[in-house]
């Protein structure tokens, strides 16, 4: 009995993303660097679970994050892939494109009230 073997070269299968891709992380870190240089943000952290990846922004390292830039790994709709949450967990904005999401939010108007 002869087995039929096939050689597959450059097999492009749908690989699920498990982290921010390089361009997404670069966009987030560029925003972070700008806000750190202005003195608004002090620290960051990354949270990873099966449903989402989150870039948490802190004003002080001992507090809750003031903003959470999240990537939904299994979005029901393409417009829900990226979203930003505030300190209280309220949804500020969501989008299918991270660049447009970050550019649409007016970071200067978002101030912490103590």
C-alpha positions as CSV (number, residue, x, y, z in Angstrom):
1,X,0.0,0.0,0.0
2,X,1.5,3.3,-1.1
3,X,1.0,6.4,1.1
4,X,0.4,9.6,-0.6
5,X,2.5,12.3,1.0
6,X,2.2,15.9,0.2
7,X,4.9,18.5,0.8
8,X,3.4,21.8,2.0
9,X,5.6,24.9,1.8
10,X,4.6,28.2,3.3
11,X,1.5,26.9,4.9
12,X,-0.4,30.0,6.1
13,X,-2.9,28.8,8.6
14,X,-4.9,31.0,10.9
15,X,-2.8,31.3,14.0
16,X,-4.6,33.0,16.8
17,X,-2.8,36.0,18.3
18,X,-1.8,35.5,21.9
19,X,-0.2,38.9,22.5
20,X,0.1,42.4,21.1
21,X,1.8,42.3,17.7
22,X,4.9,44.4,17.3
23,X,3.1,47.4,15.6
24,X,0.3,47.4,18.3
25,X,2.8,47.4,21.2
26,X,4.9,50.1,19.5
27,X,1.8,52.3,19.2
28,X,1.0,51.8,22.9
29,X,4.6,52.4,24.0
30,X,4.9,55.6,22.0
31,X,1.8,56.9,23.7
32,X,3.2,55.8,27.1
33,X,6.6,57.5,26.5
34,X,4.8,60.7,25.6
35,X,2.7,60.7,28.7
36,X,5.6,59.8,30.9
37,X,7.7,62.7,29.6
38,X,4.7,65.0,30.4
39,X,4.7,63.5,34.0
40,X,1.1,62.2,33.7
41,X,1.9,58.4,33.8
42,X,4.5,56.7,36.0
43,X,4.3,53.0,35.6
44,X,2.7,50.2,33.5
45,X,1.9,46.5,33.7
46,X,0.7,43.8,31.4
47,X,-2.1,41.4,32.2
48,X,-2.6,38.3,30.1
49,X,-5.4,35.8,30.3
50,X,-7.4,33.6,27.8
51,X,-9.8,36.3,26.8
52,X,-7.7,39.5,26.7
53,X,-4.4,41.1,26.9
54,X,-4.3,44.4,28.8
55,X,-1.7,47.2,29.0
56,X,-2.4,48.8,32.4
57,X,-1.3,52.4,33.0
58,X,-0.5,53.6,36.6
59,X,-0.1,57.1,38.0
60,X,1.5,55.5,41.1
61,X,2.7,51.9,41.3
62,X,0.7,51.2,44.5
63,X,-2.7,52.1,43.0
64,X,-5.2,50.6,40.6
65,X,-4.5,51.3,37.0
66,X,-5.9,54.6,35.8
67,X,-6.3,53.3,32.2
68,X,-6.4,49.8,30.7
69,X,-5.8,49.5,27.0
70,X,-7.1,46.0,26.1
71,X,-7.1,43.6,23.2
72,X,-9.9,41.1,23.0
73,X,-8.6,37.8,21.8
74,X,-12.0,36.4,20.7
75,X,-14.1,39.4,19.7
76,X,-17.7,38.8,18.6
77,X,-17.5,41.9,16.4
78,X,-14.4,43.4,14.7
79,X,-15.2,46.8,16.2
80,X,-14.7,45.2,19.7
81,X,-11.1,44.1,19.3
82,X,-9.5,47.0,21.2
83,X,-11.0,49.0,24.0
84,X,-10.0,51.4,26.7
85,X,-11.3,51.3,30.3
86,X,-10.9,53.9,33.0
87,X,-10.0,53.5,36.7
88,X,-13.5,52.4,37.6
89,X,-13.8,49.9,34.8
90,X,-16.0,52.0,32.6
91,X,-15.6,51.7,28.8
92,X,-14.2,54.9,27.4
93,X,-14.0,53.8,23.7
94,X,-13.7,50.7,21.6
95,X,-12.5,50.2,18.0
96,X,-11.3,47.6,15.6
97,X,-8.1,49.6,14.9
98,X,-5.7,50.4,17.8
99,X,-4.1,53.4,16.0
100,X,-7.5,55.1,15.5
101,X,-8.6,54.2,19.0
102,X,-5.5,55.9,20.6
103,X,-5.8,58.9,18.3
104,X,-9.5,59.4,18.9
105,X,-9.2,59.6,22.7
106,X,-8.2,63.1,23.9
107,X,-5.7,62.2,26.6
108,X,-5.3,65.8,27.7
109,X,-8.9,66.2,28.7
110,X,-8.8,63.0,30.8
111,X,-7.7,64.2,34.2
112,X,-7.8,62.4,37.5
113,X,-10.0,64.0,40.1
114,X,-9.1,63.3,43.7
